[in-house]
Amino acid sequence: MASEKISSTTDVLVIGGGPAGLIAAWWMARCGISVRIIDKDPNPLLHGRADGMRSRTVEMLDSMGSGMQETVTKESFPMLSSSSWMRDANGDIQRVETLPLYEDHRQVLATPYHPQTLSQGRIEEIIQGALKDISAGTVKVERGREASALEYDASAEEDREAYPVSVTIRKVNQGESANSRYNGTMNIVSDGTAKTPTNGTNNGSKHDLEDGKEEVVRAKYLIGCDGARSWLRKELGYKTEGSNTNTVWVALDIYPITDFPDIRKPTAIQTPKGSMLLISREKGLLRIYVPFGEDGKDATRESVTLEDARALCKDAFKPYHFDFERCQWWSSYSLGQRHSDHAAHTGNRIFLCGDAVHNNSPLIGLGLNVSAQDAWNLGWKIALAFKAPQGVDRKALLSTYEAERLPVAKTLVWYDRNWTSLFNKALVEPMVIIQRYHEFRNFSDAYVLNYPDSSLVARQVSNQAVSSKLRVGESFNHTRIAMHSDGQTYWTCGRLRSDGRFHVILLAGDWSSPKQKDRIETFCDNLTKSSKGGSSLLYNRYPYCFDSHYYNYDKSSPDIGKPGSMLNFTTIHTSKEEIPLLDFPEAMRGPFHPVFGWDYSRVLVDSDRPYDRYCDGAAYDAWGVDRTKGAVVVLRPDLHVGWIGDLEDFGSMEKYFENIFGKAWAN
């Protein structure tokens, strides 16, 4: 007898409740789009797996709001310096190099944040908290649910009201899902600190599926964030390119008992099997990557035990004492370095994110970051394609996801091969490792990704000459700036909130210069005056299309009330702040609100603040922009530079938005 099936619909279905899936779901909830997210595991992740966040990822959390960046920064461990140890003639290790990872991170990379380590389980918990906030508790990870069948109606993909994707999901039995998100044994110590959790009951499911029942979910969009062994990727018939290495590694999360002096620094230690890597973690925890040599010759992944890892570590630390009483998590693995040949289905209704697209070694510390940034790139594009009126070229918009992120996946795998090859060798000079780290630094920190030209990346119509450091297609260089009206200081990534809007940033230069004042007033007049069928580019040509009822969910948001336009206009000038706010054009200061008065958050200044050493009046220098003449920068909702030009290039900027949004939308 066929199993009984329940039928339901949702705008977007996300498979996989890891960081990528959660961020994709966050974008949907933030933009007022119904979303469901399912995960095979019946329980949240407790320990293990990824643990590193790069600067760009923390910037992303800051822009998302809900206090995520503050919580992560407070709880995580900052990675500030590293050391290298090699063996002497007696086989004892000795320090040969200590280097800062970020001498002055604002000079090396324009970011307010250091790389940080925090358990993936805690990161997921923090994002889920934000997802709960913006969805009023309506979006939860539906645990113990597995996708089992996929149907796609290609004839309906052009109909925006249709549900061309059908996914059958079923309840996963406890035995099937035990440890499904853990690569190693969990019940590993006698005191039981990391026992496998029991089957959870708080699964957030829309339907309480009983054994033998299935649910058919019809969706407008499907996002697969279901890991390296992606079910969805296999259903779509996509191939993976790359290979597995033949080396065996063990990853340990332990509380070390040792007299080794660099135990709280990221450290590489030479061993006969390769370089052991130490990564300091929050609350005194330590992640160790232990090389075991060639699979089948020196060890096998299946036969390695925790005691084998302990013995190898003890020997590697000589002449220092090393041991541990408590191991929170461990896993044995061989390195997989592969990427999918596609990240999006041809109809642009089905997408892959994260490990479903790229699989790399833990040694590189980028898997979680690139996965999260995949979803960060995709989420707002689906939201815009879904909510925008007719006129938006949805296929062109959504096709930019694969065009931008699949090359990143390929570069990630290539970098991983270059990086891990150093750690598989018994003898590598420390400076070679450091040199390789700096060689790929701009890529690994997601500041040079080389997104190709498209309607969203308008190199051909930009005036790149106005800035030597802000590059079209790359992420914005975040700096510390001050509020014009009250002198409070902010990082730009915290001011530019992620709500689906494009950010038009007027780097106004020096208002006190009469010539520059005329240029600013002309630009602002062009921005606000009615044209193109009687509409103002800033105010009403493209009304805010996301009908989110919780637009003011984040008390730290600079906005008062729901946005009115898809364009968020911000000014950062270099003049003296003694200039009265009302002297500026209306476009800069915003219209008067009958209840809240003037909006004092729209005008900021690049000036030195003695009470804040990071607000040093050097933002324009970090952007490579003339302090008198200024420039105009357009940021996409993911804070990548989409267009840049001079104040006189208004027509070019107007064309940029027309290529994305089409003709003026009806109010």
BELJOUR-V398962 format. One record per backbone hydrogen bond with DSSP energy under -1.0 kcal/mol. NH is the residue of the N-H (numbers start at 1). CO is the residue of the C=O. If there is no record, write none. Layout:
NH&CO + NH&CO
//
This chain:
6&214 + 8&216 + 10&218 + 12&34 + 13&221 + 14&36 + 15&223 + 16&38 + 22&18 + 23&19 + 24&20 + 25&21 + 26&22 + 27&23 + 28&24 + 29&25 + 30&26 + 31&27 + 32&29 + 33&28 + 36&12 + 38&14 + 39&142 + 53&116 + 58&54 + 59&55 + 60&56 + 61&57 + 62&58 + 63&59 + 64&60 + 65&61 + 68&65 + 71&67 + 72&68 + 73&69 + 74&70 + 75&71 + 76&72 + 77&117 + 79&115 + 82&99 + 83&266 + 84&97 + 85&268 + 86&94 + 88&92 + 91&88 + 93&318 + 94&86 + 96&84 + 97&84 + 99&82 + 101&80 + 102&80 + 107&104 + 108&104 + 109&105 + 111&109 + 116&53 + 117&77 + 118&51 + 120&50 + 123&119 + 124&120 + 125&121 + 126&122 + 127&123 + 128&124 + 129&125 + 130&126 + 131&127 + 132&128 + 133&129 + 134&130 + 135&131 + 137&132 + 138&135 + 142&37 + 143&141 + 143&203 + 145&39 + 146&170 + 148&168 + 149&168 + 151&166 + 153&164 + 156&153 + 157&154 + 159&156 + 162&159 + 165&219 + 166&151 + 167&217 + 168&149 + 169&215 + 170&146 + 172&144 + 177&173 + 180&177 + 182&179 + 188&186 + 192&189 + 195&192 + 203&201 + 209&207 + 213&210 + 214&4 + 215&169 + 216&6 + 217&167 + 218&8 + 219&165 + 220&11 + 221&11 + 222&349 + 223&13 + 224&351 + 225&15 + 230&227 + 234&230 + 235&231 + 236&232 + 238&233 + 241&339 + 243&337 + 245&335 + 248&293 + 249&333 + 250&290 + 251&331 + 252&288 + 253&329 + 254&286 + 255&326 + 257&323 + 259&321 + 263&260 + 265&262 + 267&278 + 268&83 + 269&276 + 270&85 + 271&274 + 274&271 + 275&423 + 276&269 + 277&289 + 278&267 + 279&287 + 281&285 + 285&282 + 286&254 + 287&279 + 288&252 + 289&277 + 290&250 + 292&248 + 295&246 + 296&299 + 297&294 + 298&294 + 299&294 + 304&300 + 309&305 + 310&306 + 311&307 + 312&308 + 313&309 + 314&310 + 315&311 + 316&312 + 317&313 + 320&317 + 323&257 + 328&253 + 329&253 + 331&251 + 333&249 + 337&243 + 338&359 + 339&241 + 340&357 + 341&239 + 345&350 + 348&345 + 351&222 + 352&343 + 353&224 + 356&353 + 357&354 + 358&354 + 359&338 + 364&361 + 365&362 + 370&366 + 371&367 + 372&368 + 373&369 + 374&370 + 375&371 + 376&372 + 377&373 + 378&374 + 379&375 + 382&378 + 383&379 + 384&380 + 385&381 + 386&382 + 387&383 + 388&384 + 392&389 + 394&392 + 397&393 + 398&394 + 399&395 + 401&398 + 403&399 + 404&400 + 405&401 + 406&402 + 409&405 + 410&406 + 411&407 + 412&408 + 413&409 + 414&410 + 415&411 + 416&412 + 417&413 + 418&414 + 419&415 + 420&416 + 421&417 + 422&419 + 424&420 + 432&429 + 433&429 + 434&430 + 435&431 + 436&432 + 437&433 + 438&434 + 439&435 + 440&436 + 444&440 + 445&441 + 446&443 + 447&442 + 448&442 + 454&457 + 458&642 + 459&457 + 463&644 + 466&463 + 467&464 + 468&624 + 469&623 + 473&641 + 474&471 + 476&639 + 478&110 + 481&490 + 482&605 + 483&488 + 484&603 + 487&483 + 490&481 + 492&479 + 494&491 + 495&491 + 496&492 + 497&495 + 498&63 + 499&497 + 502&566 + 503&635 + 504&568 + 505&633 + 506&570 + 507&631 + 508&506 + 510&628 + 513&510 + 517&513 + 518&514 + 519&515 + 520&516 + 521&517 + 522&518 + 523&519 + 524&520 + 525&521 + 526&522 + 527&523 + 528&524 + 529&525 + 531&535 + 535&531 + 538&527 + 540&536 + 541&536 + 544&564 + 553&550 + 557&554 + 566&542 + 568&502 + 570&504 + 571&602 + 572&506 + 573&604 + 574&509 + 579&576 + 583&580 + 584&581 + 589&585 + 590&586 + 593&597 + 597&593 + 604&571 + 605&482 + 606&573 + 607&605 + 609&615 + 612&609 + 615&612 + 616&614 + 622&618 + 623&619 + 625&620 + 630&626 + 631&507 + 632&645 + 633&505 + 634&643 + 635&503 + 636&640 + 639&636 + 641&474 + 642&634 + 643&634 + 645&632 + 649&646 + 653&649 + 654&650 + 655&651 + 656&652 + 657&653 + 658&654 + 659&655 + 661&657 + 662&658 + 665&541
//
